[in-house]
Amino acid sequence: NLCTMMNAVARSVVRCPSRCRLRHSKGRHFAAQAQQQIPYSENEFPDRREAPIISRTKAVDVVVTSKPQSNSQHRVIPSTRSIGVERPAYIPPNVPIDSLEIPETKITTLSNGVRVGSMETYSQVSTVGVLLDFGSRHELEQYTVPSTNKAVSTAGVNHLMELLAFNSTKNYDGTEIRNILETLGGATFAQSSREQMMYCVDVLRPNVNEAFNLLGETIQSPIVQEIEVEEMKQVIMFQTMDMMPQVLMGEGLQLAAYGPMDGKLQQLGRPHFCTAEALPNLTADSVHAFREQHLLNNPEGIVVSGSGISHDALVELAEANFGHMTSNKSDSAKTTIPSIYTGGEYRLQTEPSPHSAKEEFTHIAVAFEVGGWHSLDLVPTCVLQTLLGGGSSFSAGGPGKGMYSRLYREILNRHRWAESAEAFTSFHAESGLWGISGSCPPQFGREMATTIVQQFDKLANDFVTDEELDRARNMLKCNVLTQLESRLVLFEDIGRQILTYGKREDAVTMCAKIDAVTKEDIREVVRKAIKKPPTVSSVGVDISTVPDIGQITQMLGKNSHKRTWF
């Protein structure tokens, strides 16, 4: 019992001192022997014939000798860059935090219509760039240039322009531009989408003026040489060959959702990436024609954006580089034609991978139309996407990565064959898509499609739980606020909001809209969406087990996928 154990411990403690003395004396004897003969290993000291002498010195006994001055010039800091009594001009002054303005978005419109938006973050790196109001939806199979009366094809030109960014200009060739930006400590980015084009420079704050001037020259006066075009066409060809199946699935979903009307492609139903059929028709004239139609005579479609830079400085740079542009309404007439959602099906059977060890999956997506950027359902749709969540079957992380989202709990954690399941959205000016995509081994294509359809039915028939809704709203707010801490994301958000809405909503307003979403709003968004015909996209080596759109429509309880709602 407990008393017996305590008595035994007490007796052992009483007998302990003599044994402790013997043990300590033996320890001192062994320590003395270790000091007399220090063993060493030949592997540890291969070049020594005897054991090294180890000595210990106290810090107070060390005598510091001055180092001889080096005669090498590269170690000497130039007087123009050395920090003396006075602060150099290239280093911002240290000021009390109370004297700094609270960062806010400032917007200015130049006399010719160019808009400038920025937010000061007081960082030592600035992100500046230009967003343009055109994209792949504005491409044409055949366009007649008014100035030359020459017919060219502009299909795929946005993909080409993205690759040609920051190449040869009127005053510099591509190598010089890259060398200059490297010297300035800058990095460049260019990205095209279906509706907008973006050019961006991330550079040290003291060098922002030089970097922005290069950016302005890249946008306004590029010399599009045929040799550069041919090089980039080779890059496009290789990109097309290596395109991921998830990208092909998303591209096919867009083409099917906004199918041809009266035998003609709709703008949102055009391919975003340059296709193999359009590639041979791309020339330098295609780039010049597209720029002349959408950029050179359209200053109202230009937004200069910046983060980590004072607004007055950015306005001055924008005025110097874009203030001289004039608007020609006859050439820069609005060419955006609203697209109509049709729904439909896209099926692509790909070639097997040359790597035999690589496992092949079938990729499936089912989507419906929702409102676009200007719809009242925009925020509820984003909350719905976050609530569904999802991702890959292999993920290291916890709740912060969405492991408790509905698709993780009800698909990935329940079905061993589910490789991935994820909710997605795609928004445009007049319309948008919301849906669920998944991937699985080819033999489980029907099971994956059925499971996706069951999720739509469950959302339409039952309210989401309060716990799910609270988690989704908090996660969406967390994602928005976390992303906006990046100056690159902040720069892009400012520019795209101004280009889309003519203003920018602050984070407080956005969070308030997210908190206002109810479970009734979620169900209403789903019910309105599934009243319209679905869009189905499937890509893989074997898609024979994937149900066609007619079968998926029957699963959803519709009589025919050709049902219209106009």
HELIX and SHEET records of a PDB file:
HELIX    1   1 LEU A    2  VAL A   14  1                                  13    
HELIX    2   2 CYS A   16  GLN A   36  1                                  21    
HELIX    3   3 ALA A   59  ASP A   61  5                                   3    
HELIX    4   4 GLN A   73  ARG A   75  5                                   3    
HELIX    5   5 ILE A   97  SER A   99  5                                   3    
HELIX    6   6 SER A  136  HIS A  138  5                                   3    
HELIX    7   7 VAL A  157  LEU A  164  1                                   8    
HELIX    8   8 GLY A  174  LEU A  184  1                                  11    
HELIX    9   9 ARG A  205  ASN A  207  5                                   3    
HELIX   10  10 VAL A  208  GLN A  220  1                                  13    
HELIX   11  11 GLU A  226  MET A  241  1                                  16    
HELIX   12  12 PRO A  245  ALA A  257  1                                  13    
HELIX   13  13 GLN A  267  GLY A  269  5                                   3    
HELIX   14  14 LEU A  279  ASN A  281  5                                   3    
HELIX   15  15 ALA A  284  HIS A  294  1                                  11    
HELIX   16  16 PRO A  299  GLY A  301  5                                   3    
HELIX   17  17 HIS A  311  PHE A  322  1                                  12    
HELIX   18  18 LEU A  378  LEU A  388  1                                  11    
HELIX   19  19 PRO A  399  LYS A  401  5                                   3    
HELIX   20  20 ARG A  406  LEU A  407  1                                   2    
HELIX   21  21 TYR A  408  LEU A  412  3                                   5    
HELIX   22  22 PRO A  442  PHE A  444  5                                   3    
HELIX   23  23 GLY A  445  ASN A  461  1                                  17    
HELIX   24  24 ASP A  466  GLN A  483  1                                  18    
HELIX   25  25 ARG A  487  TYR A  501  1                                  15    
HELIX   26  26 ALA A  507  ASP A  515  1                                   9    
HELIX   27  27 LYS A  519  ILE A  530  1                                  12    
HELIX   28  28 ILE A  549  MET A  555  1                                   7    
SHEET    1   A 6 LYS A 106  THR A 109  0                                        
SHEET    2   A 6 ARG A 115  MET A 119 -1                                        
SHEET    3   A 6 ILE A 302  SER A 307  1                                        
SHEET    4   A 6 VAL A 125  LEU A 132 -1                                        
SHEET    5   A 6 MET A 197  LEU A 204 -1                                        
SHEET    6   A 6 ALA A 187  SER A 192 -1                                        
SHEET    1   B 2 TYR A 143  VAL A 145  0                                        
SHEET    2   B 2 LYS A 150  VAL A 152 -1                                        
SHEET    1   C 6 GLY A 344  GLN A 349  0                                        
SHEET    2   C 6 THR A 535  GLY A 540  1                                        
SHEET    3   C 6 THR A 362  VAL A 370 -1                                        
SHEET    4   C 6 GLY A 432  CYS A 440 -1                                        
SHEET    5   C 6 SER A 420  PHE A 427 -1                                        
SHEET    6   C 6 GLY A 390  SER A 392 -1                                        
END                                                                             
